[in-house]
Every structure is written in structure tokens, then in C-alpha cells.
């Protein structure tokens, strides 16, 4: 029988607080010390730091391309609030044995809160993005500029997908055992 996760609310609180503070602090440093026009090269052309304000969604997805008058900031502010509520409620009702899923949601939450915070304090500017990587592969070429909150959400969603795939494999194995 899988081990239960102990102190899951502490896990959520600590990961959320640390992740949110790291995201906020790095955005603060980026805005204070970096230029919007001249990238700071960390690793040649592969990793640069440059400040942009992203009014759109993750990876620069912008609904205004389809609907020019779309209220982007209001929509994504409401979306983030709903996402935080749904994640917290889902976390509440998860089985205590779903350890990887607990970690996945604990990593997503500071990302959602970090970008929500940006949308609230910079309503006209959007989210502060500053990490630019020269990655040339699908689905983006060039890869969009991002921040730690985006990274947290991406890693957490990747872990969630892994959880769903592992759960599906477990179900198939259990059905196969029953059939034999």
C-alpha cells in the first residue's frame, strides 16, 4: 500500500510561500536592474535576461489576436482567482497517498499566485517576464520570454500529466490482473 503524505497542508503552504517569494523577488530584481531593450547575456545567445510586460497568457498566447477588444487583464485575473480556488479545493479532496500529485499542485499554486499578483499590481502592464532562452523547437520558435511563475506552472502541469499517465497504467494493470 502506498505511503500517505504527512503534513500535506504544510507542504502546500511552504512550497507556495517560497515559490511566490522567489517569483516576486526575481521579477523585482529584473525590473530594477534589467533593460527592456538590451538583453543581459548569461550564456551566449542561449540564455538572456530582458524585461518585458506580457499582457497575454503563458507563452504569449493572446486572445486579442482573435477578438481585438477582449478584456485580457480582467479575464486572466478572474481566471487566476478561479484556478487558485479550484487547485486548493482539489488539493483538499485528493487521496493522501497521491504524493506526486500533492507536489504537482503545490508547485503550480505559487505560479498561479505570482502571475495573479502581477496582474493586480500592474493592471495596465501585465505580467513581468524576463527569462529568454534561444530554444528552437516545437511548439515555439523562438521560445517565448517567461518568468519563474510560468516555470512553476509548467513543471507542475508536467507532474500532473505524469500522475494521470501513471494512474492509467495502474488501472490497466489492475484490470489485466483481474482478467487473469
Buried (B, 14 or more C-beta within 10 A) or exposed (E): EEEEBEEBEEBBEEBBEEBBEBBBEBBEEBBEEBEEEEBBEEEEEEBBBBBBBBBBBBBBEBBEEEEEEEEBBEEBBEBBBEBBEEBEEEBEEBEEEBBBBBBBBBBBBBBBBBBBBBBEEBEEBBBBBBBBBEEEEEEEEEBBBBBBBBBBBBBBBEBBEEBEEEEEEEEEEEEEEEEE
